[in-house]
């Protein structure tokens, strides 16, 4: 696993991806359970091989948005050489 210092990025496997699932939340309560939603999705999709997870935060004077982008390869797909 490769992780840059304070980047909010974790690379789990080198070699690209063929799918991405993005989870977002702006409200306080939603942000509090965002990680649980990601964990549930990962558990419900064991055929996906995670390749990278990126956490992004953006905000303005009124709102804070957190996004967790999960990049993956589908194990059942044949990769082109």
PDB file with SEQRES, HELIX, SHEET and CRYST1 records, atoms N, CA, C and O in Angstrom:
SEQRES   1 A   81  UNK UNK UNK UNK UNK UNK UNK UNK UNK UNK UNK UNK UNK          
SEQRES   2 A   81  UNK UNK UNK UNK UNK UNK UNK UNK UNK UNK UNK UNK UNK          
SEQRES   3 A   81  UNK UNK UNK UNK UNK UNK UNK UNK UNK UNK UNK UNK UNK          
SEQRES   4 A   81  UNK UNK UNK UNK UNK UNK UNK UNK UNK UNK UNK UNK UNK          
SEQRES   5 A   81  UNK UNK UNK UNK UNK UNK UNK UNK UNK UNK UNK UNK UNK          
SEQRES   6 A   81  UNK UNK UNK UNK UNK UNK UNK UNK UNK UNK UNK UNK UNK          
SEQRES   7 A   81  UNK UNK UNK                                                  
HELIX    1 AA1 UNK A   28  UNK A   32  1                                   5    
HELIX    2 AA2 UNK A   34  UNK A   44  1                                  11    
SHEET    1 AA1 5 UNK A   2  UNK A   3  0                                        
SHEET    2 AA1 5 UNK A   9  UNK A  11 -1                                        
SHEET    3 AA1 5 UNK A  48  UNK A  59 -1                                        
SHEET    4 AA1 5 UNK A  64  UNK A  74 -1                                        
SHEET    5 AA1 5 UNK A  19  UNK A  25 -1                                        
CRYST1    1.000    1.000    1.000  90.00  90.00  90.00 P 1           1          
ATOM      1  N   UNK A   1       0.845  -1.162   0.000  1.00  0.00           N  
ATOM      2  CA  UNK A   1       0.000   0.000   0.000  1.00  0.00           C  
ATOM      3  C   UNK A   1       0.895   1.230   0.000  1.00  0.00           C  
ATOM      4  O   UNK A   1       1.862   1.301   0.758  1.00  0.00           O  
ATOM      5  N   UNK A   2       0.572   2.200  -0.852  1.00  0.00           N  
ATOM      6  CA  UNK A   2       1.332   3.439  -0.952  1.00  0.00           C  
ATOM      7  C   UNK A   2       0.449   4.578  -0.473  1.00  0.00           C  
ATOM      8  O   UNK A   2      -0.690   4.708  -0.922  1.00  0.00           O  
ATOM      9  N   UNK A   3       0.956   5.400   0.427  1.00  0.00           N  
ATOM     10  CA  UNK A   3       0.179   6.531   0.913  1.00  0.00           C  
ATOM     11  C   UNK A   3       1.080   7.745   0.994  1.00  0.00           C  
ATOM     12  O   UNK A   3       2.146   7.705   1.609  1.00  0.00           O  
ATOM     13  N   UNK A   4       0.637   8.836   0.362  1.00  0.00           N  
ATOM     14  CA  UNK A   4       1.383  10.083   0.441  1.00  0.00           C  
ATOM     15  C   UNK A   4       1.053  10.790   1.741  1.00  0.00           C  
ATOM     16  O   UNK A   4      -0.048  10.633   2.268  1.00  0.00           O  
ATOM     17  N   UNK A   5       1.999  11.572   2.271  1.00  0.00           N  
ATOM     18  CA  UNK A   5       1.748  12.262   3.537  1.00  0.00           C  
ATOM     19  C   UNK A   5       0.626  13.292   3.404  1.00  0.00           C  
ATOM     20  O   UNK A   5       0.721  14.224   2.606  1.00  0.00           O  
ATOM     21  N   UNK A   6      -0.425  13.116   4.185  1.00  0.00           N  
ATOM     22  CA  UNK A   6      -1.551  14.054   4.258  1.00  0.00           C  
ATOM     23  C   UNK A   6      -2.195  14.340   2.913  1.00  0.00           C  
ATOM     24  O   UNK A   6      -2.758  15.416   2.715  1.00  0.00           O  
ATOM     25  N   UNK A   7      -2.121  13.392   1.985  1.00  0.00           N  
ATOM     26  CA  UNK A   7      -2.741  13.589   0.683  1.00  0.00           C  
ATOM     27  C   UNK A   7      -4.202  13.171   0.666  1.00  0.00           C  
ATOM     28  O   UNK A   7      -4.962  13.654  -0.172  1.00  0.00           O  
ATOM     29  N   UNK A   8      -4.611  12.298   1.554  1.00  0.00           N  
ATOM     30  CA  UNK A   8      -5.961  11.755   1.494  1.00  0.00           C  
ATOM     31  C   UNK A   8      -6.098  10.734   0.382  1.00  0.00           C  
ATOM     32  O   UNK A   8      -7.190  10.534  -0.150  1.00  0.00           O  
ATOM     33  N   UNK A   9      -4.998  10.089   0.028  1.00  0.00           N  
ATOM     34  CA  UNK A   9      -4.983   9.144  -1.087  1.00  0.00           C  
ATOM     35  C   UNK A   9      -4.267   7.879  -0.654  1.00  0.00           C  
ATOM     36  O   UNK A   9      -3.163   7.930  -0.112  1.00  0.00           O  
ATOM     37  N   UNK A  10      -4.905   6.744  -0.896  1.00  0.00           N  
ATOM     38  CA  UNK A  10      -4.297   5.452  -0.598  1.00  0.00           C  
ATOM     39  C   UNK A  10      -4.340   4.616  -1.870  1.00  0.00           C  
ATOM     40  O   UNK A  10      -5.419   4.353  -2.401  1.00  0.00           O  
ATOM     41  N   UNK A  11      -3.185   4.199  -2.362  1.00  0.00           N  
ATOM     42  CA  UNK A  11      -3.108   3.330  -3.531  1.00  0.00           C  
ATOM     43  C   UNK A  11      -2.932   1.905  -3.015  1.00  0.00           C  
ATOM     44  O   UNK A  11      -1.944   1.596  -2.349  1.00  0.00           O  
ATOM     45  N   UNK A  12      -3.886   1.053  -3.323  1.00  0.00           N  
ATOM     46  CA  UNK A  12      -3.865  -0.320  -2.840  1.00  0.00           C  
ATOM     47  C   UNK A  12      -3.180  -1.269  -3.814  1.00  0.00           C  
ATOM     48  O   UNK A  12      -2.513  -2.217  -3.397  1.00  0.00           O  
ATOM     49  N   UNK A  13      -3.345  -1.015  -5.117  1.00  0.00           N  
ATOM     50  CA  UNK A  13      -2.731  -1.847  -6.157  1.00  0.00           C  
ATOM     51  C   UNK A  13      -2.367  -0.946  -7.327  1.00  0.00           C  
ATOM     52  O   UNK A  13      -3.138  -0.064  -7.707  1.00  0.00           O  
ATOM     53  N   UNK A  14      -1.214  -1.168  -7.884  1.00  0.00           N  
ATOM     54  CA  UNK A  14      -0.822  -0.468  -9.098  1.00  0.00           C  
ATOM     55  C   UNK A  14      -1.518  -1.117 -10.288  1.00  0.00           C  
ATOM     56  O   UNK A  14      -1.896  -2.286 -10.215  1.00  0.00           O  
ATOM     57  N   UNK A  15      -1.689  -0.393 -11.361  1.00  0.00           N  
ATOM     58  CA  UNK A  15      -2.194  -1.021 -12.576  1.00  0.00           C  
ATOM     59  C   UNK A  15      -3.537  -0.530 -13.063  1.00  0.00           C  
ATOM     60  O   UNK A  15      -4.118  -1.158 -13.948  1.00  0.00           O  
ATOM     61  N   UNK A  16      -4.052   0.542 -12.541  1.00  0.00           N  
ATOM     62  CA  UNK A  16      -5.264   1.122 -13.089  1.00  0.00           C  
ATOM     63  C   UNK A  16      -6.558   0.576 -12.510  1.00  0.00           C  
ATOM     64  O   UNK A  16      -6.562  -0.156 -11.520  1.00  0.00           O  
ATOM     65  N   UNK A  17      -7.650   0.950 -13.153  1.00  0.00           N  
ATOM     66  CA  UNK A  17      -8.982   0.598 -12.672  1.00  0.00           C  
ATOM     67  C   UNK A  17      -9.932   0.556 -13.849  1.00  0.00           C  
ATOM     68  O   UNK A  17      -9.625   1.089 -14.916  1.00  0.00           O  
ATOM     69  N   UNK A  18     -11.088  -0.074 -13.670  1.00  0.00           N  
ATOM     70  CA  UNK A  18     -12.124  -0.041 -14.699  1.00  0.00           C  
ATOM     71  C   UNK A  18     -13.474   0.382 -14.139  1.00  0.00           C  
ATOM     72  O   UNK A  18     -14.490   0.307 -14.830  1.00  0.00           O  
ATOM     73  N   UNK A  19     -13.484   0.827 -12.884  1.00  0.00           N  
ATOM     74  CA  UNK A  19     -14.711   1.347 -12.290  1.00  0.00           C  
ATOM     75  C   UNK A  19     -14.396   2.267 -11.130  1.00  0.00           C  
ATOM     76  O   UNK A  19     -13.323   2.194 -10.532  1.00  0.00           O  
ATOM     77  N   UNK A  20     -15.347   3.136 -10.820  1.00  0.00           N  
ATOM     78  CA  UNK A  20     -15.196   4.038  -9.673  1.00  0.00           C  
ATOM     79  C   UNK A  20     -16.566   4.238  -9.030  1.00  0.00           C  
ATOM     80  O   UNK A  20     -17.574   4.360  -9.725  1.00  0.00           O  
ATOM     81  N   UNK A  21     -16.593   4.269  -7.719  1.00  0.00           N  
ATOM     82  CA  UNK A  21     -17.813   4.530  -6.950  1.00  0.00           C  
ATOM     83  C   UNK A  21     -17.497   5.722  -6.060  1.00  0.00           C  
ATOM     84  O   UNK A  21     -16.513   5.708  -5.320  1.00  0.00           O  
ATOM     85  N   UNK A  22     -18.336   6.760  -6.133  1.00  0.00           N  
ATOM     86  CA  UNK A  22     -18.101   7.980  -5.369  1.00  0.00           C  
ATOM     87  C   UNK A  22     -19.200   8.145  -4.322  1.00  0.00           C  
ATOM     88  O   UNK A  22     -20.389   8.067  -4.628  1.00  0.00           O  
ATOM     89  N   UNK A  23     -18.777   8.374  -3.088  1.00  0.00           N  
ATOM     90  CA  UNK A  23     -19.682   8.604  -1.968  1.00  0.00           C  
ATOM     91  C   UNK A  23     -19.473  10.047  -1.515  1.00  0.00           C  
ATOM     92  O   UNK A  23     -18.334  10.471  -1.320  1.00  0.00           O  
ATOM     93  N   UNK A  24     -20.561  10.810  -1.343  1.00  0.00           N  
ATOM     94  CA  UNK A  24     -20.433  12.200  -0.915  1.00  0.00           C  
ATOM     95  C   UNK A  24     -21.408  12.518   0.211  1.00  0.00           C  
ATOM     96  O   UNK A  24     -22.444  11.872   0.366  1.00  0.00           O  
ATOM     97  N   UNK A  25     -21.043  13.535   0.995  1.00  0.00           N  
ATOM     98  CA  UNK A  25     -21.928  13.989   2.067  1.00  0.00           C  
ATOM     99  C   UNK A  25     -21.609  15.446   2.373  1.00  0.00           C  
ATOM    100  O   UNK A  25     -20.446  15.848   2.395  1.00  0.00           O  
ATOM    101  N   UNK A  26     -22.654  16.228   2.608  1.00  0.00           N  
ATOM    102  CA  UNK A  26     -22.462  17.624   2.996  1.00  0.00           C  
ATOM    103  C   UNK A  26     -22.984  17.905   4.403  1.00  0.00           C  
ATOM    104  O   UNK A  26     -22.445  18.767   5.098  1.00  0.00           O  
ATOM    105  N   UNK A  27     -24.005  17.204   4.824  1.00  0.00           N  
ATOM    106  CA  UNK A  27     -24.583  17.446   6.145  1.00  0.00           C  
ATOM    107  C   UNK A  27     -23.763  16.720   7.217  1.00  0.00           C  
ATOM    108  O   UNK A  27     -23.175  15.671   6.954  1.00  0.00           O  
ATOM    109  N   UNK A  28     -23.729  17.285   8.417  1.00  0.00           N  
ATOM    110  CA  UNK A  28     -22.921  16.747   9.505  1.00  0.00           C  
ATOM    111  C   UNK A  28     -23.221  15.278   9.778  1.00  0.00           C  
ATOM    112  O   UNK A  28     -22.304  14.461   9.862  1.00  0.00           O  
ATOM    113  N   UNK A  29     -24.495  14.942   9.916  1.00  0.00           N  
ATOM    114  CA  UNK A  29     -24.876  13.554  10.221  1.00  0.00           C  
ATOM    115  C   UNK A  29     -24.466  12.606   9.093  1.00  0.00           C  
ATOM    116  O   UNK A  29     -24.022  11.489   9.359  1.00  0.00           O  
ATOM    117  N   UNK A  30     -24.611  13.038   7.843  1.00  0.00           N  
ATOM    118  CA  UNK A  30     -24.213  12.212   6.697  1.00  0.00           C  
ATOM    119  C   UNK A  30     -22.710  11.979   6.687  1.00  0.00           C  
ATOM    120  O   UNK A  30     -22.250  10.874   6.401  1.00  0.00           O  
ATOM    121  N   UNK A  31     -21.948  13.019   6.998  1.00  0.00           N  
ATOM    122  CA  UNK A  31     -20.485  12.873   7.033  1.00  0.00           C  
ATOM    123  C   UNK A  31     -20.060  11.887   8.107  1.00  0.00           C  
ATOM    124  O   UNK A  31     -19.062  11.183   7.949  1.00  0.00           O  
ATOM    125  N   UNK A  32     -20.813  11.832   9.198  1.00  0.00           N  
ATOM    126  CA  UNK A  32     -20.491  10.935  10.298  1.00  0.00           C  
ATOM    127  C   UNK A  32     -20.630   9.462   9.964  1.00  0.00           C  
ATOM    128  O   UNK A  32     -20.001   8.624  10.611  1.00  0.00           O  
ATOM    129  N   UNK A  33     -21.439   9.129   8.968  1.00  0.00           N  
ATOM    130  CA  UNK A  33     -21.650   7.717   8.603  1.00  0.00           C  
ATOM    131  C   UNK A  33     -21.113   7.384   7.210  1.00  0.00           C  
ATOM    132  O   UNK A  33     -21.342   6.288   6.699  1.00  0.00           O  
ATOM    133  N   UNK A  34     -20.411   8.315   6.610  1.00  0.00           N  
ATOM    134  CA  UNK A  34     -19.926   8.095   5.245  1.00  0.00           C  
ATOM    135  C   UNK A  34     -18.984   6.897   5.163  1.00  0.00           C  
ATOM    136  O   UNK A  34     -19.082   6.097   4.233  1.00  0.00           O  
ATOM    137  N   UNK A  35     -18.088   6.768   6.110  1.00  0.00           N  
ATOM    138  CA  UNK A  35     -17.170   5.633   6.121  1.00  0.00           C  
ATOM    139  C   UNK A  35     -17.896   4.305   6.234  1.00  0.00           C  
ATOM    140  O   UNK A  35     -17.490   3.320   5.617  1.00  0.00           O  
ATOM    141  N   UNK A  36     -18.963   4.269   7.015  1.00  0.00           N  
ATOM    142  CA  UNK A  36     -19.754   3.043   7.153  1.00  0.00           C  
ATOM    143  C   UNK A  36     -20.434   2.678   5.836  1.00  0.00           C  
ATOM    144  O   UNK A  36     -20.549   1.499   5.501  1.00  0.00           O  
ATOM    145  N   UNK A  37     -20.886   3.692   5.087  1.00  0.00           N  
ATOM    146  CA  UNK A  37     -21.494   3.428   3.778  1.00  0.00           C  
ATOM    147  C   UNK A  37     -20.471   2.834   2.820  1.00  0.00           C  
ATOM    148  O   UNK A  37     -20.772   1.900   2.076  1.00  0.00           O  
ATOM    149  N   UNK A  38     -19.259   3.383   2.845  1.00  0.00           N  
ATOM    150  CA  UNK A  38     -18.199   2.862   1.988  1.00  0.00           C  
ATOM    151  C   UNK A  38     -17.878   1.419   2.370  1.00  0.00           C  
ATOM    152  O   UNK A  38     -17.775   0.551   1.502  1.00  0.00           O  
ATOM    153  N   UNK A  39     -17.723   1.169   3.647  1.00  0.00           N  
ATOM    154  CA  UNK A  39     -17.413  -0.178   4.132  1.00  0.00           C  
ATOM    155  C   UNK A  39     -18.509  -1.169   3.738  1.00  0.00           C  
ATOM    156  O   UNK A  39     -18.204  -2.291   3.332  1.00  0.00           O  
ATOM    157  N   UNK A  40     -19.765  -0.777   3.851  1.00  0.00           N  
ATOM    158  CA  UNK A  40     -20.884  -1.656   3.471  1.00  0.00           C  
ATOM    159  C   UNK A  40     -20.853  -1.964   1.981  1.00  0.00           C  
ATOM    160  O   UNK A  40     -21.077  -3.105   1.575  1.00  0.00           O  
ATOM    161  N   UNK A  41     -20.576  -0.950   1.165  1.00  0.00           N  
ATOM    162  CA  UNK A  41     -20.512  -1.161  -0.288  1.00  0.00           C  
ATOM    163  C   UNK A  41     -19.376  -2.119  -0.645  1.00  0.00           C  
ATOM    164  O   UNK A  41     -19.547  -3.012  -1.475  1.00  0.00           O  
ATOM    165  N   UNK A  42     -18.218  -1.928  -0.015  1.00  0.00           N  
ATOM    166  CA  UNK A  42     -17.080  -2.815  -0.272  1.00  0.00           C  
ATOM    167  C   UNK A  42     -17.445  -4.256   0.104  1.00  0.00           C  
ATOM    168  O   UNK A  42     -17.156  -5.186  -0.649  1.00  0.00           O  
ATOM    169  N   UNK A  43     -18.074  -4.438   1.260  1.00  0.00           N  
ATOM    170  CA  UNK A  43     -18.465  -5.780   1.706  1.00  0.00           C  
ATOM    171  C   UNK A  43     -19.494  -6.410   0.770  1.00  0.00           C  
ATOM    172  O   UNK A  43     -19.485  -7.624   0.569  1.00  0.00           O  
ATOM    173  N   UNK A  44     -20.373  -5.599   0.200  1.00  0.00           N  
ATOM    174  CA  UNK A  44     -21.423  -6.111  -0.684  1.00  0.00           C  
ATOM    175  C   UNK A  44     -20.912  -6.394  -2.098  1.00  0.00           C  
ATOM    176  O   UNK A  44     -21.628  -6.988  -2.904  1.00  0.00           O  
ATOM    177  N   UNK A  45     -19.688  -5.976  -2.405  1.00  0.00           N  
ATOM    178  CA  UNK A  45     -19.124  -6.150  -3.741  1.00  0.00           C  
ATOM    179  C   UNK A  45     -17.740  -6.800  -3.668  1.00  0.00           C  
ATOM    180  O   UNK A  45     -16.757  -6.204  -4.111  1.00  0.00           O  
ATOM    181  N   UNK A  46     -17.650  -8.012  -3.116  1.00  0.00           N  
ATOM    182  CA  UNK A  46     -16.341  -8.645  -2.913  1.00  0.00           C  
ATOM    183  C   UNK A  46     -15.618  -8.995  -4.211  1.00  0.00           C  
ATOM    184  O   UNK A  46     -14.413  -9.244  -4.193  1.00  0.00           O  
ATOM    185  N   UNK A  47     -16.331  -9.019  -5.334  1.00  0.00           N  
ATOM    186  CA  UNK A  47     -15.685  -9.334  -6.608  1.00  0.00           C  
ATOM    187  C   UNK A  47     -14.799  -8.192  -7.106  1.00  0.00           C  
ATOM    188  O   UNK A  47     -13.957  -8.394  -7.981  1.00  0.00           O  
ATOM    189  N   UNK A  48     -14.985  -7.000  -6.552  1.00  0.00           N  
ATOM    190  CA  UNK A  48     -14.171  -5.854  -6.964  1.00  0.00           C  
ATOM    191  C   UNK A  48     -12.831  -5.861  -6.242  1.00  0.00           C  
ATOM    192  O   UNK A  48     -12.771  -6.072  -5.031  1.00  0.00           O  
ATOM    193  N   UNK A  49     -11.759  -5.630  -6.991  1.00  0.00           N  
ATOM    194  CA  UNK A  49     -10.428  -5.509  -6.410  1.00  0.00           C  
ATOM    195  C   UNK A  49     -10.120  -4.024  -6.281  1.00  0.00           C  
ATOM    196  O   UNK A  49      -9.918  -3.341  -7.286  1.00  0.00           O  
ATOM    197  N   UNK A  50     -10.081  -3.521  -5.054  1.00  0.00           N  
ATOM    198  CA  UNK A  50      -9.834  -2.102  -4.850  1.00  0.00           C  
ATOM    199  C   UNK A  50      -8.427  -1.748  -5.301  1.00  0.00           C  
ATOM    200  O   UNK A  50      -7.472  -2.475  -5.025  1.00  0.00           O  
ATOM    201  N   UNK A  51      -8.307  -0.614  -6.005  1.00  0.00           N  
ATOM    202  CA  UNK A  51      -6.993  -0.170  -6.467  1.00  0.00           C  
ATOM    203  C   UNK A  51      -6.573   1.149  -5.826  1.00  0.00           C  
ATOM    204  O   UNK A  51      -5.381   1.400  -5.648  1.00  0.00           O  
ATOM    205  N   UNK A  52      -7.540   1.987  -5.480  1.00  0.00           N  
ATOM    206  CA  UNK A  52      -7.199   3.283  -4.894  1.00  0.00           C  
ATOM    207  C   UNK A  52      -8.418   3.867  -4.189  1.00  0.00           C  
ATOM    208  O   UNK A  52      -9.555   3.660  -4.613  1.00  0.00           O  
ATOM    209  N   UNK A  53      -8.165   4.596  -3.113  1.00  0.00           N  
ATOM    210  CA  UNK A  53      -9.217   5.325  -2.403  1.00  0.00           C  
ATOM    211  C   UNK A  53      -8.722   6.754  -2.219  1.00  0.00           C  
ATOM    212  O   UNK A  53      -7.618   6.981  -1.724  1.00  0.00           O  
ATOM    213  N   UNK A  54      -9.555   7.719  -2.625  1.00  0.00           N  
ATOM    214  CA  UNK A  54      -9.192   9.130  -2.503  1.00  0.00           C  
ATOM    215  C   UNK A  54     -10.258   9.836  -1.670  1.00  0.00           C  
ATOM    216  O   UNK A  54     -11.450   9.741  -1.963  1.00  0.00           O  
ATOM    217  N   UNK A  55      -9.820  10.541  -0.634  1.00  0.00           N  
ATOM    218  CA  UNK A  55     -10.725  11.326   0.205  1.00  0.00           C  
ATOM    219  C   UNK A  55     -10.490  12.795  -0.117  1.00  0.00           C  
ATOM    220  O   UNK A  55      -9.360  13.280  -0.082  1.00  0.00           O  
ATOM    221  N   UNK A  56     -11.587  13.500  -0.434  1.00  0.00           N  
ATOM    222  CA  UNK A  56     -11.499  14.901  -0.807  1.00  0.00           C  
ATOM    223  C   UNK A  56     -12.457  15.710   0.054  1.00  0.00           C  
ATOM    224  O   UNK A  56     -13.587  15.287   0.298  1.00  0.00           O  
ATOM    225  N   UNK A  57     -12.009  16.866   0.510  1.00  0.00           N  
ATOM    226  CA  UNK A  57     -12.886  17.773   1.240  1.00  0.00           C  
ATOM    227  C   UNK A  57     -12.890  19.108   0.522  1.00  0.00           C  
ATOM    228  O   UNK A  57     -11.848  19.615   0.107  1.00  0.00           O  
ATOM    229  N   UNK A  58     -14.075  19.662   0.385  1.00  0.00           N  
ATOM    230  CA  UNK A  58     -14.201  21.014  -0.152  1.00  0.00           C  
ATOM    231  C   UNK A  58     -15.175  21.759   0.742  1.00  0.00           C  
ATOM    232  O   UNK A  58     -16.069  21.156   1.336  1.00  0.00           O  
ATOM    233  N   UNK A  59     -15.003  23.053   0.838  1.00  0.00           N  
ATOM    234  CA  UNK A  59     -15.905  23.820   1.681  1.00  0.00           C  
ATOM    235  C   UNK A  59     -15.944  25.273   1.248  1.00  0.00           C  
ATOM    236  O   UNK A  59     -15.030  25.782   0.600  1.00  0.00           O  
ATOM    237  N   UNK A  60     -17.030  25.920   1.627  1.00  0.00           N  
ATOM    238  CA  UNK A  60     -17.156  27.363   1.474  1.00  0.00           C  
ATOM    239  C   UNK A  60     -17.607  27.901   2.827  1.00  0.00           C  
ATOM    240  O   UNK A  60     -17.479  27.207   3.836  1.00  0.00           O  
ATOM    241  N   UNK A  61     -18.117  29.090   2.868  1.00  0.00           N  
ATOM    242  CA  UNK A  61     -18.500  29.695   4.146  1.00  0.00           C  
ATOM    243  C   UNK A  61     -19.617  28.931   4.854  1.00  0.00           C  
ATOM    244  O   UNK A  61     -19.712  28.987   6.080  1.00  0.00           O  
ATOM    245  N   UNK A  62     -20.458  28.222   4.113  1.00  0.00           N  
ATOM    246  CA  UNK A  62     -21.624  27.574   4.711  1.00  0.00           C  
ATOM    247  C   UNK A  62     -21.582  26.052   4.743  1.00  0.00           C  
ATOM    248  O   UNK A  62     -22.136  25.440   5.656  1.00  0.00           O  
ATOM    249  N   UNK A  63     -20.940  25.438   3.769  1.00  0.00           N  
ATOM    250  CA  UNK A  63     -21.029  23.989   3.624  1.00  0.00           C  
ATOM    251  C   UNK A  63     -19.655  23.343   3.560  1.00  0.00           C  
ATOM    252  O   UNK A  63     -18.688  23.935   3.081  1.00  0.00           O  
ATOM    253  N   UNK A  64     -19.595  22.125   4.050  1.00  0.00           N  
ATOM    254  CA  UNK A  64     -18.402  21.300   3.943  1.00  0.00           C  
ATOM    255  C   UNK A  64     -18.824  20.008   3.258  1.00  0.00           C  
ATOM    256  O   UNK A  64     -19.777  19.357   3.687  1.00  0.00           O  
ATOM    257  N   UNK A  65     -18.135  19.644   2.222  1.00  0.00           N  
ATOM    258  CA  UNK A  65     -18.453  18.422   1.501  1.00  0.00           C  
ATOM    259  C   UNK A  65     -17.265  17.473   1.590  1.00  0.00           C  
ATOM    260  O   UNK A  65     -16.119  17.873   1.384  1.00  0.00           O  
ATOM    261  N   UNK A  66     -17.548  16.223   1.897  1.00  0.00           N  
ATOM    262  CA  UNK A  66     -16.534  15.179   1.906  1.00  0.00           C  
ATOM    263  C   UNK A  66     -16.918  14.176   0.826  1.00  0.00           C  
ATOM    264  O   UNK A  66     -18.072  13.757   0.727  1.00  0.00           O  
ATOM    265  N   UNK A  67     -15.936  13.804   0.027  1.00  0.00           N  
ATOM    266  CA  UNK A  67     -16.146  12.784  -1.003  1.00  0.00           C  
ATOM    267  C   UNK A  67     -15.107  11.682  -0.808  1.00  0.00           C  
ATOM    268  O   UNK A  67     -13.928  11.950  -0.578  1.00  0.00           O  
ATOM    269  N   UNK A  68     -15.568  10.451  -0.906  1.00  0.00           N  
ATOM    270  CA  UNK A  68     -14.665   9.300  -0.878  1.00  0.00           C  
ATOM    271  C   UNK A  68     -14.859   8.587  -2.214  1.00  0.00           C  
ATOM    272  O   UNK A  68     -15.939   8.074  -2.511  1.00  0.00           O  
ATOM    273  N   UNK A  69     -13.790   8.564  -3.013  1.00  0.00           N  
ATOM    274  CA  UNK A  69     -13.833   7.924  -4.331  1.00  0.00           C  
ATOM    275  C   UNK A  69     -13.092   6.597  -4.235  1.00  0.00           C  
ATOM    276  O   UNK A  69     -11.921   6.548  -3.858  1.00  0.00           O  
ATOM    277  N   UNK A  70     -13.794   5.525  -4.582  1.00  0.00           N  
ATOM    278  CA  UNK A  70     -13.226   4.173  -4.507  1.00  0.00           C  
ATOM    279  C   UNK A  70     -13.029   3.672  -5.937  1.00  0.00           C  
ATOM    280  O   UNK A  70     -13.995   3.477  -6.675  1.00  0.00           O  
ATOM    281  N   UNK A  71     -11.781   3.468  -6.314  1.00  0.00           N  
ATOM    282  CA  UNK A  71     -11.436   2.967  -7.640  1.00  0.00           C  
ATOM    283  C   UNK A  71     -11.217   1.459  -7.529  1.00  0.00           C  
ATOM    284  O   UNK A  71     -10.648   0.975  -6.551  1.00  0.00           O  
ATOM    285  N   UNK A  72     -11.672   0.726  -8.539  1.00  0.00           N  
ATOM    286  CA  UNK A  72     -11.576  -0.728  -8.466  1.00  0.00           C  
ATOM    287  C   UNK A  72     -11.456  -1.355  -9.844  1.00  0.00           C  
ATOM    288  O   UNK A  72     -11.744  -0.733 -10.866  1.00  0.00           O  
ATOM    289  N   UNK A  73     -11.020  -2.609  -9.837  1.00  0.00           N  
ATOM    290  CA  UNK A  73     -11.024  -3.461 -11.027  1.00  0.00           C  
ATOM    291  C   UNK A  73     -12.032  -4.559 -10.780  1.00  0.00           C  
ATOM    292  O   UNK A  73     -12.115  -5.111  -9.682  1.00  0.00           O  
ATOM    293  N   UNK A  74     -12.795  -4.870 -11.804  1.00  0.00           N  
ATOM    294  CA  UNK A  74     -13.730  -5.984 -11.681  1.00  0.00           C  
ATOM    295  C   UNK A  74     -12.982  -7.265 -12.029  1.00  0.00           C  
ATOM    296  O   UNK A  74     -12.467  -7.414 -13.137  1.00  0.00           O  
ATOM    297  N   UNK A  75     -12.928  -8.171 -11.085  1.00  0.00           N  
ATOM    298  CA  UNK A  75     -12.165  -9.412 -11.255  1.00  0.00           C  
ATOM    299  C   UNK A  75     -12.679 -10.238 -12.414  1.00  0.00           C  
ATOM    300  O   UNK A  75     -11.904 -10.964 -13.037  1.00  0.00           O  
ATOM    301  N   UNK A  76     -13.970 -10.150 -12.724  1.00  0.00           N  
ATOM    302  CA  UNK A  76     -14.543 -10.982 -13.764  1.00  0.00           C  
ATOM    303  C   UNK A  76     -14.209 -10.480 -15.168  1.00  0.00           C  
ATOM    304  O   UNK A  76     -14.334 -11.234 -16.133  1.00  0.00           O  
ATOM    305  N   UNK A  77     -13.787  -9.228 -15.299  1.00  0.00           N  
ATOM    306  CA  UNK A  77     -13.439  -8.703 -16.622  1.00  0.00           C  
ATOM    307  C   UNK A  77     -12.045  -9.139 -17.023  1.00  0.00           C  
ATOM    308  O   UNK A  77     -11.125  -9.173 -16.206  1.00  0.00           O  
ATOM    309  N   UNK A  78     -11.907  -9.469 -18.289  1.00  0.00           N  
ATOM    310  CA  UNK A  78     -10.570  -9.813 -18.804  1.00  0.00           C  
ATOM    311  C   UNK A  78      -9.895  -8.519 -19.215  1.00  0.00           C  
ATOM    312  O   UNK A  78     -10.472  -7.701 -19.930  1.00  0.00           O  
ATOM    313  N   UNK A  79      -8.670  -8.345 -18.756  1.00  0.00           N  
ATOM    314  CA  UNK A  79      -7.916  -7.132 -19.053  1.00  0.00           C  
ATOM    315  C   UNK A  79      -7.172  -7.298 -20.374  1.00  0.00           C  
ATOM    316  O   UNK A  79      -6.597  -8.349 -20.655  1.00  0.00           O  
ATOM    317  N   UNK A  80      -7.196  -6.238 -21.174  1.00  0.00           N  
ATOM    318  CA  UNK A  80      -6.455  -6.250 -22.434  1.00  0.00           C  
ATOM    319  C   UNK A  80      -4.963  -6.106 -22.140  1.00  0.00           C  
ATOM    320  O   UNK A  80      -4.574  -5.365 -21.237  1.00  0.00           O  
ATOM    321  N   UNK A  81      -4.151  -6.795 -22.880  1.00  0.00           N  
ATOM    322  CA  UNK A  81      -2.700  -6.732 -22.658  1.00  0.00           C  
ATOM    323  C   UNK A  81      -2.098  -5.547 -23.357  1.00  0.00           C  
ATOM    324  O   UNK A  81      -0.888  -5.335 -23.282  1.00  0.00           O  
TER     325      UNK A  81                                                      
END                                                                             
